[in-house]
Amino acid sequence: MSFPAWWNQTVTVYHKSVGANGTSWEAQTCARCYVQLKDVSVNVDTARRDGNRLVCRIPAPAPKVALGDIVLIGADIVAIDEHTRGMTSADFMREHMDTAFIVSELHDNTTCPVPVKHLYIGGA
């Protein structure tokens, strides 16, 4: 498959699973992804709040991704362990606040008639 030149980023998806032993995270690295930082403005009452939103497109076949998962820009696989101090998902997000986001938007474009079949993932 031919990818546009700007699909040149590597991301690591941390998929969250909740089971009898608590929460666990599985990491998978994905190549040839598209990553974009978008400026977002929200009006609350009379105040305007500005922020950033990250968008990531992962080509098919894509890993398992769900709302609440974490996406890290780059191929740095770090263990997330909710039972170990300093290694929780909150610790991870604090450490990688400029290069990671929590998935809050997810669209499956793997069956759509688009040039590159992919998952569209957004978050802040």
KOLLORO-654040 format. One record per residue (C-alpha): residue number from 1; residue in one letter; x, y, z negated. Coordinates in Angstrom, 2 decimals. Example, Ala and Ser with C-alpha at 12.3 -4.5 7.8 and 13.67 -1.06 7.14 Angstrom:
<rs>
r seq->1; type->A; c1->12.30; c2->-4.50; c3->-7.80
r seq->2; type->S; c1->13.67; c2->-1.06; c3->-7.14
</rs>
This chain:
<rs>
r seq->1; type->M; c1->0.00; c2->0.00; c3->0.00
r seq->2; type->S; c1->1.23; c2->3.49; c3->0.82
r seq->3; type->F; c1->1.19; c2->5.99; c3->-2.05
r seq->4; type->P; c1->1.33; c2->9.77; c3->-1.77
r seq->5; type->A; c1->4.73; c2->11.17; c3->-2.76
r seq->6; type->W; c1->3.28; c2->12.82; c3->-5.87
r seq->7; type->W; c1->2.23; c2->9.43; c3->-7.32
r seq->8; type->N; c1->5.69; c2->9.10; c3->-8.82
r seq->9; type->Q; c1->5.25; c2->8.94; c3->-12.60
r seq->10; type->T; c1->5.53; c2->6.01; c3->-14.98
r seq->11; type->V; c1->3.11; c2->5.80; c3->-17.91
r seq->12; type->T; c1->2.68; c2->3.41; c3->-20.81
r seq->13; type->V; c1->-0.87; c2->2.45; c3->-21.79
r seq->14; type->Y; c1->-1.46; c2->1.39; c3->-25.40
r seq->15; type->H; c1->-4.68; c2->-0.63; c3->-25.51
r seq->16; type->K; c1->-6.36; c2->-0.85; c3->-28.92
r seq->17; type->S; c1->-7.91; c2->-4.10; c3->-30.16
r seq->18; type->V; c1->-9.87; c2->-4.43; c3->-33.37
r seq->19; type->G; c1->-10.10; c2->-7.90; c3->-34.88
r seq->20; type->A; c1->-10.29; c2->-9.77; c3->-38.16
r seq->21; type->N; c1->-6.72; c2->-8.71; c3->-38.99
r seq->22; type->G; c1->-7.39; c2->-5.04; c3->-38.30
r seq->23; type->T; c1->-6.29; c2->-2.86; c3->-35.41
r seq->24; type->S; c1->-3.50; c2->-3.88; c3->-33.07
r seq->25; type->W; c1->-2.00; c2->-2.18; c3->-30.02
r seq->26; type->E; c1->-0.73; c2->-3.78; c3->-26.81
r seq->27; type->A; c1->1.56; c2->-1.71; c3->-24.56
r seq->28; type->Q; c1->1.84; c2->-2.02; c3->-20.79
r seq->29; type->T; c1->3.96; c2->0.12; c3->-18.47
r seq->30; type->C; c1->2.52; c2->1.23; c3->-15.12
r seq->31; type->A; c1->4.54; c2->2.65; c3->-12.21
r seq->32; type->R; c1->3.52; c2->4.87; c3->-9.27
r seq->33; type->C; c1->0.99; c2->6.88; c3->-11.31
r seq->34; type->Y; c1->-0.23; c2->10.41; c3->-10.79
r seq->35; type->V; c1->-0.11; c2->12.71; c3->-13.83
r seq->36; type->Q; c1->-1.43; c2->16.27; c3->-13.99
r seq->37; type->L; c1->-1.67; c2->18.84; c3->-16.78
r seq->38; type->K; c1->-4.81; c2->20.97; c3->-16.46
r seq->39; type->D; c1->-5.60; c2->24.18; c3->-18.29
r seq->40; type->V; c1->-8.97; c2->24.12; c3->-20.04
r seq->41; type->S; c1->-10.99; c2->27.00; c3->-21.48
r seq->42; type->V; c1->-13.98; c2->26.59; c3->-23.77
r seq->43; type->N; c1->-16.26; c2->29.35; c3->-25.05
r seq->44; type->V; c1->-17.38; c2->28.88; c3->-28.65
r seq->45; type->D; c1->-19.81; c2->31.58; c3->-29.76
r seq->46; type->T; c1->-17.93; c2->34.75; c3->-28.79
r seq->47; type->A; c1->-14.45; c2->33.25; c3->-28.91
r seq->48; type->R; c1->-12.60; c2->31.69; c3->-26.01
r seq->49; type->R; c1->-10.34; c2->28.73; c3->-26.77
r seq->50; type->D; c1->-7.67; c2->27.70; c3->-24.32
r seq->51; type->G; c1->-6.00; c2->24.32; c3->-24.25
r seq->52; type->N; c1->-4.53; c2->21.61; c3->-22.08
r seq->53; type->R; c1->-5.95; c2->18.40; c3->-20.69
r seq->54; type->L; c1->-3.94; c2->15.58; c3->-19.19
r seq->55; type->V; c1->-5.22; c2->13.58; c3->-16.25
r seq->56; type->C; c1->-3.66; c2->10.30; c3->-15.17
r seq->57; type->R; c1->-4.46; c2->8.09; c3->-12.20
r seq->58; type->I; c1->-3.20; c2->4.50; c3->-12.46
r seq->59; type->P; c1->-3.20; c2->2.47; c3->-9.24
r seq->60; type->A; c1->-4.96; c2->-0.88; c3->-9.02
r seq->61; type->P; c1->-4.49; c2->-3.43; c3->-10.33
r seq->62; type->A; c1->-4.66; c2->-1.40; c3->-13.51
r seq->63; type->P; c1->-4.22; c2->-2.62; c3->-17.07
r seq->64; type->K; c1->-7.09; c2->-2.88; c3->-19.52
r seq->65; type->V; c1->-7.95; c2->0.68; c3->-20.63
r seq->66; type->A; c1->-10.77; c2->1.87; c3->-22.89
r seq->67; type->L; c1->-11.88; c2->5.06; c3->-24.57
r seq->68; type->G; c1->-9.69; c2->5.65; c3->-27.64
r seq->69; type->D; c1->-6.60; c2->4.05; c3->-26.08
r seq->70; type->I; c1->-3.36; c2->6.03; c3->-25.86
r seq->71; type->V; c1->-1.45; c2->6.94; c3->-22.70
r seq->72; type->L; c1->2.20; c2->7.99; c3->-22.93
r seq->73; type->I; c1->3.91; c2->9.65; c3->-19.99
r seq->74; type->G; c1->7.07; c2->7.61; c3->-19.49
r seq->75; type->A; c1->8.19; c2->4.02; c3->-19.95
r seq->76; type->D; c1->9.13; c2->4.25; c3->-23.61
r seq->77; type->I; c1->7.41; c2->1.32; c3->-25.34
r seq->78; type->V; c1->7.22; c2->2.02; c3->-29.07
r seq->79; type->A; c1->5.52; c2->-0.30; c3->-31.53
r seq->80; type->I; c1->2.33; c2->1.03; c3->-33.10
r seq->81; type->D; c1->1.41; c2->-0.71; c3->-36.34
r seq->82; type->E; c1->-1.53; c2->0.62; c3->-38.35
r seq->83; type->H; c1->-0.27; c2->-1.26; c3->-41.44
r seq->84; type->T; c1->3.23; c2->0.24; c3->-41.53
r seq->85; type->R; c1->3.90; c2->3.74; c3->-42.79
r seq->86; type->G; c1->5.52; c2->5.89; c3->-40.11
r seq->87; type->M; c1->4.37; c2->3.59; c3->-37.29
r seq->88; type->T; c1->0.61; c2->4.28; c3->-37.17
r seq->89; type->S; c1->-1.19; c2->5.66; c3->-34.12
r seq->90; type->A; c1->-1.44; c2->9.03; c3->-35.89
r seq->91; type->D; c1->2.33; c2->9.01; c3->-36.44
r seq->92; type->F; c1->2.83; c2->8.08; c3->-32.79
r seq->93; type->M; c1->0.63; c2->10.95; c3->-31.59
r seq->94; type->R; c1->2.43; c2->13.45; c3->-33.83
r seq->95; type->E; c1->5.80; c2->12.30; c3->-32.49
r seq->96; type->H; c1->4.68; c2->12.31; c3->-28.84
r seq->97; type->M; c1->2.20; c2->15.20; c3->-28.92
r seq->98; type->D; c1->3.61; c2->16.76; c3->-25.73
r seq->99; type->T; c1->3.69; c2->13.56; c3->-23.68
r seq->100; type->A; c1->0.78; c2->11.43; c3->-24.92
r seq->101; type->F; c1->-2.99; c2->11.68; c3->-25.05
r seq->102; type->I; c1->-5.97; c2->9.75; c3->-26.36
r seq->103; type->V; c1->-8.28; c2->8.54; c3->-23.59
r seq->104; type->S; c1->-11.58; c2->10.41; c3->-23.73
r seq->105; type->E; c1->-12.62; c2->10.06; c3->-20.09
r seq->106; type->L; c1->-12.40; c2->6.99; c3->-17.88
r seq->107; type->H; c1->-13.58; c2->6.36; c3->-14.31
r seq->108; type->D; c1->-13.03; c2->3.13; c3->-12.39
r seq->109; type->N; c1->-12.17; c2->4.10; c3->-8.82
r seq->110; type->T; c1->-10.82; c2->0.66; c3->-7.93
r seq->111; type->T; c1->-13.84; c2->-0.21; c3->-5.79
r seq->112; type->C; c1->-14.45; c2->3.22; c3->-4.25
r seq->113; type->P; c1->-13.55; c2->4.02; c3->-0.64
r seq->114; type->V; c1->-10.60; c2->6.23; c3->-1.58
r seq->115; type->P; c1->-7.08; c2->6.03; c3->-0.09
r seq->116; type->V; c1->-5.53; c2->4.79; c3->-3.35
r seq->117; type->K; c1->-7.77; c2->2.62; c3->-5.53
r seq->118; type->H; c1->-7.14; c2->3.60; c3->-9.14
r seq->119; type->L; c1->-8.33; c2->4.26; c3->-12.69
r seq->120; type->Y; c1->-8.93; c2->7.93; c3->-13.47
r seq->121; type->I; c1->-8.09; c2->8.65; c3->-17.10
r seq->122; type->G; c1->-8.38; c2->11.95; c3->-18.92
r seq->123; type->G; c1->-7.71; c2->13.13; c3->-22.43
r seq->124; type->A; c1->-6.20; c2->15.76; c3->-24.65
</rs>
